[in-house]
Amino acid sequence: HMERMKEEMKKTLDYIDEEKIKLAASYLKQSTHVEIFGVGNSLPACVDASRKLMFAGKLCNARTDWDELRSAANSLAENDLAILVSYSGETLHMLEFAHILKKRNVKTIAITGSHSNRLQSEVSLSLQAYITSTYFGELDMTSRFPLSMVLDFIIIAYLNEMKIC
């Protein structure tokens, strides 16, 4: 499993497009409010990123309740930013939120762990992590740390752009 995680980290680093990271940071800089959307096992990465952005002075939330997420999607405006984090990019709630956000002309960033998914086609900017599906019987042991890595790269680029670090 250590080798699997090393491979996930290496391949995620290989997938990183620095221009897309810089664009994501500029979206952050231009936004009034940031909402980070994630459900299930992707949620902890969202909460972590939200805390980091709040401590950096950016108004940000990562809500835990699906109904709150839907309400947030319906409340965001064109000057806000939504970051949608999903391993599969096929989670129905995430696709619903992306659809609402698109209708409201909200800038959106998707960070996903699988290639060629529907969420990528619904957003302004799509970034990719490399994740290997891992189960022990029925227990999902698939790590979401590559999603956190991509979020951290965006936050670090934002901090550099804001001259905070």
C-alpha distance (Angstrom), angle and dihedral (degrees) to the residues before:
residue distance angle dihedral
H1 . . .
M2 3.79 . .
E3 3.80 88.7 .
R4 3.81 90.6 49.8
M5 3.80 90.9 52.6
K6 3.81 92.2 46.2
E7 3.80 88.7 52.4
E8 3.82 91.8 48.0
M9 3.80 90.3 51.8
K10 3.81 94.0 45.6
K11 3.81 94.7 47.0
T12 3.80 92.6 44.7
L13 3.81 88.2 53.8
D14 3.82 88.6 49.2
Y15 3.83 89.9 52.6
I16 3.80 93.6 52.5
D17 3.78 112.4 114.8
E18 3.80 105.4 -162.7
E19 3.80 92.3 -157.4
K20 3.81 90.5 56.2
I21 3.81 90.1 48.0
K22 3.82 89.8 52.0
L23 3.81 90.7 47.7
A24 3.81 90.3 50.5
A25 3.83 89.2 50.6
S26 3.80 90.3 51.1
Y27 3.83 89.5 50.9
L28 3.81 87.0 53.5
K29 3.79 92.2 48.7
Q30 3.82 93.0 49.6
S31 3.80 95.7 46.4
T32 3.78 126.1 97.4
H33 3.79 94.5 -156.9
V34 3.80 132.9 12.7
E35 3.77 124.4 -151.8
I36 3.81 118.5 -171.4
F37 3.79 114.2 -154.9
G38 3.79 121.9 -157.1
V39 3.78 135.9 138.7
G40 3.78 134.7 -166.7
N41 3.79 116.9 -1.7
S42 3.83 92.0 -7.0
L43 3.81 92.1 62.5
P44 3.85 98.1 82.2
A45 3.83 90.6 59.1
C46 3.83 88.3 52.5
V47 3.80 93.9 49.5
D48 3.81 90.5 49.1
A49 3.82 92.5 50.4
S50 3.81 91.7 46.2
R51 3.81 91.8 53.6
K52 3.80 91.3 49.7
L53 3.80 92.1 50.6
M54 3.81 92.1 46.7
F55 3.81 90.4 52.3
A56 3.82 87.8 49.7
G57 3.81 89.2 56.6
K58 3.82 99.5 -102.5
L59 3.81 116.1 130.7
C60 3.81 102.3 -120.4
N61 3.81 142.4 156.9
A62 3.78 137.8 -170.0
R63 3.78 106.8 -170.4
T64 3.78 123.9 -158.2
D65 3.81 101.3 -154.1
W66 3.82 122.2 79.2
D67 3.79 92.7 -142.9
E68 3.82 90.5 51.5
L69 3.81 89.4 49.2
R70 3.80 90.5 52.5
S71 3.81 90.3 48.4
A72 3.82 90.5 48.6
A73 3.82 90.6 50.4
N74 3.81 89.0 52.3
S75 3.82 90.9 49.2
L76 3.79 101.7 49.0
A77 3.80 119.4 101.9
E78 3.81 137.1 -156.1
N79 3.80 92.5 -86.4
D80 3.83 92.2 55.7
L81 3.80 131.6 82.2
A82 3.80 130.7 -134.9
I83 3.80 121.6 -163.0
L84 3.80 113.3 -163.4
V85 3.81 115.6 -160.9
S86 3.79 118.2 -167.8
Y87 3.79 133.1 153.8
S88 3.81 93.5 -150.6
G89 3.79 102.1 25.6
E90 3.80 85.5 -142.3
T91 3.82 102.3 86.1
L92 3.80 106.2 132.0
H93 3.81 95.1 -137.9
M94 3.80 91.3 51.0
L95 3.81 91.1 49.7
E96 3.82 89.4 49.6
F97 3.82 91.5 50.8
A98 3.82 91.0 47.4
H99 3.80 90.4 51.7
I100 3.82 91.9 50.9
L101 3.82 91.4 47.5
K102 3.80 92.4 48.5
K103 3.82 90.5 52.4
R104 3.82 88.9 51.6
N105 3.85 92.2 49.8
V106 3.80 92.3 -120.5
K107 3.81 115.8 159.9
T108 3.79 108.1 -113.5
I109 3.79 136.6 -166.1
A110 3.80 122.3 -165.3
I111 3.79 122.2 -158.3
T112 3.78 110.2 -170.4
G113 3.76 138.2 169.7
S114 3.78 100.3 -147.1
H115 3.78 129.3 62.2
S116 3.79 125.5 -117.0
N117 3.76 101.0 14.7
R118 3.79 131.4 155.6
L119 3.81 95.5 -113.2
Q120 3.82 91.2 63.5
S121 3.79 90.8 61.3
E122 3.83 93.1 52.1
V123 3.82 99.1 56.5
S124 3.81 140.6 74.4
L125 3.81 93.7 -125.1
S126 3.79 131.4 15.5
L127 3.80 127.4 -159.6
Q128 3.78 127.1 -174.2
A129 3.79 134.3 -141.3
Y130 3.79 125.2 -174.2
I131 3.80 114.1 -120.9
T132 3.80 130.2 169.7
S133 3.80 116.3 -147.6
T134 3.82 107.9 -122.9
Y135 3.80 127.4 -176.7
F136 3.78 134.9 174.7
G137 3.77 100.0 -158.8
E138 3.82 103.5 -57.9
L139 3.83 93.6 -17.5
D140 3.79 113.6 106.5
M141 3.82 106.2 -140.4
T142 3.80 94.0 167.0
S143 3.79 107.3 139.6
R144 3.80 120.5 -130.6
F145 3.81 95.1 -166.0
P146 3.84 92.0 109.3
L147 3.83 87.7 62.1
S148 3.81 88.5 52.6
M149 3.79 90.3 50.2
V150 3.79 92.0 56.6
L151 3.81 91.6 46.3
D152 3.82 90.0 50.6
F153 3.82 91.7 50.7
I154 3.81 89.8 53.4
I155 3.81 91.8 48.0
I156 3.81 92.5 47.7
A157 3.82 90.6 50.0
Y158 3.81 88.8 49.4
L159 3.83 91.4 50.0
N160 3.81 90.0 49.8
E161 3.81 91.4 49.0
M162 3.81 90.9 49.3
K163 3.83 89.9 46.1
I164 3.81 89.5 -124.7
C165 3.80 96.3 133.1
